[in-house]
Amino acid sequence: MNGEADEASCRRLAEELGNRPVPEIIGFADRHAEALYRLDQEKFGVLPAVNMTDRIGSPSPQSADHFLYTRCAVVAAGRAAWEDVFFDVDKFVPFPSTQYDGEWLLHVPGQAYELATGQAWDRSTRYCFETFSNKDGWPHLQN
């Protein structure tokens, strides 16, 4: 993917995965969901979006969707980048940006599965990767 989750690189990844056995596609989907889940933490989610401001010029907070796409961009940047952010939050800071939008990565498992089977993806992964699903990552939200 050359560190980017753009449409072309994600299409190539889906095509590569689509040529593999279904259990490998499912395994990819589970590992991808887990990587996103583990990044679902307040310390990353509260960082402002880079190069995005509100109407008075203040840094704009990340929306739940933007934070999900940002986490996808971190995963697309590679294992070393993903691991580094856990040890140094500042390594996460560049990712909440319009330059890094990893939304296309979310579609890879379904596209690969459809290429391999001719059927739509209708599976759940072991981890929910939606923003705020990692309760341990957002302790102040727990009741």
TILUM-919850 format. One record per residue: x, y, z of N, C-alpha, C, O in turn; residue in three letters. Coordinates in steps of 0.05 Angstrom, whole numbers, plus 32768, in hexadecimal, padded with zeros to 4 digits. Atoms other than C-alpha are relative to their C-alpha. Example, Ala and Ser with C-alpha at 12.3 -4.5 7.8 and 13.67 -1.06 7.14 Angstrom:
BEGIN
80127FE8800080F67FA6809C80128018800080278018800DALA;7FF07FE87FFF81117FEB808F7FF18016800E7FFB802C8012SER;
***
This chain:
BEGIN
80107FE880008000800080008011801980008007802F7FFEMET;7FEE7FE97FFF803D802D80037FF9801480167FFD802C8013ASN;80077FEF7FE98024804880467FE780107FFD7FE28021800FGLY;80187FF080047FE48065802A7FE87FEE7FFA7FEA7FDA7FEDGLU;8019800F80047F9C804D802A7FEF800F7FED7FD880157FF2ALA;80107FF380147F86806F7FEB7FF17FEB7FF07FF57FD37FF4ASP;80118012800F7F5580517FBA80107FEB7FF080097FD37FF1GLU;7FF0801280117F8980337F8C800F7FEB8011800E7FD3800AALA;7FF180137FF07FB480137FC27FED7FEC800E7FF47FD58011SER;801380127FF37F777FF67FE57FF47FED7FEC7FED7FD67FF3CYS;800A801280157F5D7FDA7FA480147FEA7FFA800D7FD27FF8ARG;7FEB801480047FA07FB87F9980017FEB801780047FD38012ARG;800080127FE97F9E7F9B7FDF7FE87FEE7FFF7FEB7FD68005LEU;8018801180027F577F827FD680037FEB7FEA7FFB7FD47FEEALA;7FFB801380167F6B7F617F9480137FEA8009800F7FD38003GLU;7FEC80137FF67FA77F407FB57FF27FED80147FF57FD48012GLU;800E80117FED7F7D7F277FEF7FEA7FEF7FF37FE67FD87FFCLEU;8015800E800E7F457F127FC0800A7FE77FF37FFA7FD57FECGLY;7FF48017800B7F757EDF7FA380097FEB801480147FD6800EASN;7FF880117FEA7F817EBF7FE67FE87FF0800B7FD17FF78004ARG;801780107FF47F577E8B800C7FEF801280137FFA8024801FPRO;80127FF17FF07F1B7EA6803080098003801D800680188029VAL;7FF77FFD7FE47F387E978076801580168003801780238018PRO;7FEC7FEB7FFE7F727EC680667FF3801C7FFE7FFB802F800BGLU;800F7FE780027F417EFD80527FF38006801B7FF4801D8024ILE;800D7FFC7FE67F1B7EF38093801580078015801080188026ILE;7FEA7FFA7FEE7F5D7EF380B98009801D7FFD800E802B8011GLY;7FF97FE480057F707F3580987FEC8013800D7FF38026801APHE;80157FEF7FF57F2D7F5380AB80018001801E7FFE8017802AALA;7FFE80017FE37F357F3D80F380188010800B8016801F801EASP;7FE87FF17FF87F7C7F5880F97FFD801E7FFC8005802E800CARG;80057FE480067F687F9980D87FED800D80157FF38023801FHIS;80137FF67FEC7F2D7FA28107800D8003801B800880168029ALA;7FF27FFE7FE67F587F938143801480178001801580258015GLU;7FED7FE980007F8D7FC6812E7FF1801A80037FFA802C8011ALA;80107FE87FFE7F577FFB81267FF58003801C7FF580198028LEU;800B80017FE57F377FE781688015800A8015800F801A8026TYR;7FEB7FF97FEC7F797FEE818E8008801D7FFE801080298012ARG;7FFB7FE380037F83803481717FE98011800A7FEC802A800DLEU;80177FF17FF77F3E8048818980038008801D7FF87FFC802FASP;7FFA7FF67FE57F57806F81C57FFD801E80018002802C7FEEGLN;80047FE47FFC7F4780B281E1801980117FFA801780267FEEGLU;7FE77FF080037F9080C981E0800580067FE2801380197FDCLYS;7FFD7FFB801D7F8D80C481937FE7800F7FF67FEA80217FE5PHE;80197FF4800A7F4480D781897FFB801D80067FEC802A7FF8GLY;80047FE47FF87F48811981AC801480137FF28011802C7FF5VAL;7FED7FEE800E7F81813381817FF1800F7FEA7FDF80047FDDLEU;800F7FF180147F6A816A815380087FF77FE4801E7FEC7FDFPRO;7FFA8006801C7F66815F8108801480157FF68010802D7FF8ALA;7FEC7FEF800C7FA3817B80E67FF5800D7FE77FE680007FD8VAL;80087FEF80177F9681B180B17FE280027FFC7FD880077FE6ASN;801D7FFC80007F4D81B480C37FF9801280188000800C802EMET;80077FEE7FEA7F3081EE80EB7FE280067FFF7FD580017FEBTHR;801C7FF880007EEC820581017FFD801C7FF4801180277FEBASP;80057FE6800E7ECC824680E980108018800C8012802D8000ARG;7FF17FEA7FF57EF582708119801E7FFB8000802E800A800CILE;7FE4800680047F37824F8108800D7FEE801580257FEA8015GLY;7FF680127FEC7F3E8221814480037FE47FF57FF47FDC7FE3SER;7FFD801C800A7F5781DA81397FE67FF180037FD97FF28018PRO;8019800F80007F1D81AD812880047FE5800D80187FD78006SER;7FFE801B7FF57F11816E81517FFA7FEB7FEB7FEC7FF17FD7PRO;8006801580127F0E812C812E7FE37FF680057FDB7FF4801CGLN;801A800D7FFC7EC88110812280057FE38004801B7FD97FFFSER;7FFE801D7FFD7EBB80C7813180097FF37FE6801A7FE17FE6ALA;7FF9800C801A7EBF80B680E7801D80087FF8802C7FF77FEFASP;7FE57FF780077EFE80E080DC80147FF1801080297FE98006HIS;7FEE800F7FEF7F1F80BD811780037FE47FF680197FD97FF7PHE;7FFE801B800B7F0F807980F9801180007FE780237FEF7FE4LEU;7FF07FFE80197F2C808E80B5801D8006800680307FFD7FF9TYR;7FE57FFA7FF77F6980AA80D9800D7FE6800A80257FE18004THR;7FF580197FF77F73806780FC80077FEE7FE9801B7FDF7FEAARG;7FFA801080197F6F804580B8801A80097FF4802A7FF97FEACYS;7FE77FF5800C7FA68073809F80187FF88010802D7FF28004ALA;7FEA800A7FEF7FD2806080DA80067FE37FFA801E7FDB7FF7VAL;7FFC801D80077FC8801680CA800D7FFE7FE5801F7FEE7FE1VAL;7FF58002801B7FD780228081801D80097FFF802C80017FEEALA;7FE47FF77FFF80188045809480137FEA8008802B7FED8004ALA;7FEF80177FFA8032800280AC80027FFA801D7FFB8009802EGLY;7FFF800A7FE5803F7FDA80E9801180118012800A80178029ARG;7FEE7FF07FF08079800581017FF2801A80087FF480228020ALA;800E7FE77FFA804F804580FD7FEA7FFA80147FE680098027ALA;801680087FED801480218120800B7FFC801C80008006802FTRP;7FF480057FE6804180098158800B8019800D8009801D8025GLU;7FF37FE87FF58065804C81607FEC8012800E7FF3801F8022ASP;80137FED7FF48026807381707FF97FF9801C7FF2800A802CVAL;800680087FE5801A804A81AE801580098014800F800C802CPHE;7FEA7FF77FEF805D805F81CA8004801E8000801080298013PHE;7FFC7FE38003805B80A781B37FE8800C7FF17FE6800A7FD9ASP;80197FF5800C801880CA81A8800780147FEA7FF780177FD7VAL;7FF87FEC8014803D8100818180037FF37FE4800080017FD0ASP;7FFD800D801A804880CC814A7FE57FFD7FF27FE37FF97FDALYS;801B8002800B7FFC80CA81417FF7801B7FF47FE6801D7FE3PHE;80097FE580067FF68116813A7FFD80067FE27FEA80147FDBVAL;80047FF9801C8001811B80EE7FE97FF27FF27FDF7FFC7FDDPRO;80148010800E7FCC80E780DD7FE4800C7FFF7FD780087FEBPHE;801B7FF480027F8C810D80EE800080187FED7FFE802F7FF5PRO;7FFC7FEC80147F93813480AD7FF17FF87FE77FEC7FE17FE2SER;800D8007801A7F708139806A80147FF27FEE800C7FE67FDATHR;7FEB800E80107FB28120804E7FFF7FE2800480057FD37FF2GLN;8001801C7FFA7FA880DD80707FE37FF880057FD87FFC801BTYR;801C80097FFD7F6380C0806480007FE37FF880027FDC7FE1ASP;7FFE801D80057F628075806B7FE57FF27FFC7FE47FDA7FFEGLY;801B800C80037F17806A805E80007FE87FED7FF17FD57FF2GLU;8001801680137F25803E802280087FE5800C7FFF7FD08002TRP;7FF780197FF47F47800B804E7FE97FF0800D7FEA7FD8800FLEU;8017800D7FF37F047FFC80707FF27FED7FEC7FE57FDA7FF4LEU;800E800F80147EEA7FDF802E800F7FE77FF680047FD67FE9HIS;7FF08015800A7F237FAF80217FF67FE480067FF47FD37FF4VAL;8009801B7FFA7F097F7180467FE87FF87FEF7FE77FE27FE4PRO;80188006800F7EC57F74802480067FFD7FE27FFB7FEB7FD6GLY;7FF98002801C7EE37F807FDF800F7FE67FFB80097FD97FE7GLN;7FF1801980047F147F477FE77FEE7FE780037FF17FD57FF3ALA;801380177FFC7EDE7F1880017FEE7FFD7FE77FEA7FE67FDETYR;8011800280187EB17F297FC680107FF67FE880057FE77FD8GLU;7FEF800A80167EEA7F1E7F9580057FE2800280047FD37FEELEU;7FFA801D7FFB7EF97EDA7FB47FE87FEE7FFE7FEA7FD87FF5ALA;801780127FFE7EB27EC17FBC7FE980087FEE7FD77FF77FE9THR;80177FF6800F7E847EEB7F917FE9800880117FD3800E8007GLY;80167FF97FED7E5B7EF97FCF800880198010801F801F8013GLN;7FFB7FE87FEF7E537F377FFA800B7FF8801B80037FE28026ALA;7FF580047FE67E797F3B803B7FEA800480157FDD801A8015TRP;80167FFE7FEC7E487F2E8074800A7FF6801B7FFB7FEB802BASP;7FF4800B7FE87E787F1D80AC8005801780148009802E800CARG;7FF77FEE7FEB7E887F3F80EE801C7FF8800780247FE08006SER;7FE580067FF67ECE7F44810880007FFD801E7FEC8005802BTHR;7FFF80047FE37EE47F32814E8000801B800F7FF6801C8025ARG;7FFE7FE67FF37EF07F7C815E7FEF80147FF07FEF80147FD7TYR;800F7FEA800C7EC27FB68150801480187FFE8020801F8012CYS;7FEC7FEA80047EEC7FEF81337FF3801C80008001802F7FFCPHE;800D7FE680007EB880268137800B8011801880138006802CGLU;7FF67FEE7FEC7ECE8063815F7FF07FFD801A7FD87FFB801ATHR;800A80047FE47EC2805B81AB7FF97FE380067FED7FDE801CPHE;8007801C7FF97EBB800F81A780147FF48013800E7FE18021SER;7FEC800A7FED7EFC800481CE7FFC800E801B800680248020ASN;80077FF47FE77EE1801282138018800680118019801A8020LYS;7FE87FFB7FF17F26800C8232800F80197FF6801E80258005ASP;7FF27FE9800C7F3F804282037FF2801B80067FFE80308003GLY;800F7FE87FFA7F09807382197FF57FFD801D7FDC7FFC8020TRP;800A80067FE57F05806882657FED8014800B7FDC800C801BPRO;80127FEC7FF57EE180A982747FE47FFD7FF67FD180088000HIS;801B8005800B7EA6809182497FF27FE9800E7FDA7FE5800ALEU;800C80177FF37E9B805482747FEF800A80187FF6801D8026GLN;80127FF97FEA7E61805882A580027FEB80167FF47FED802AASN;
***
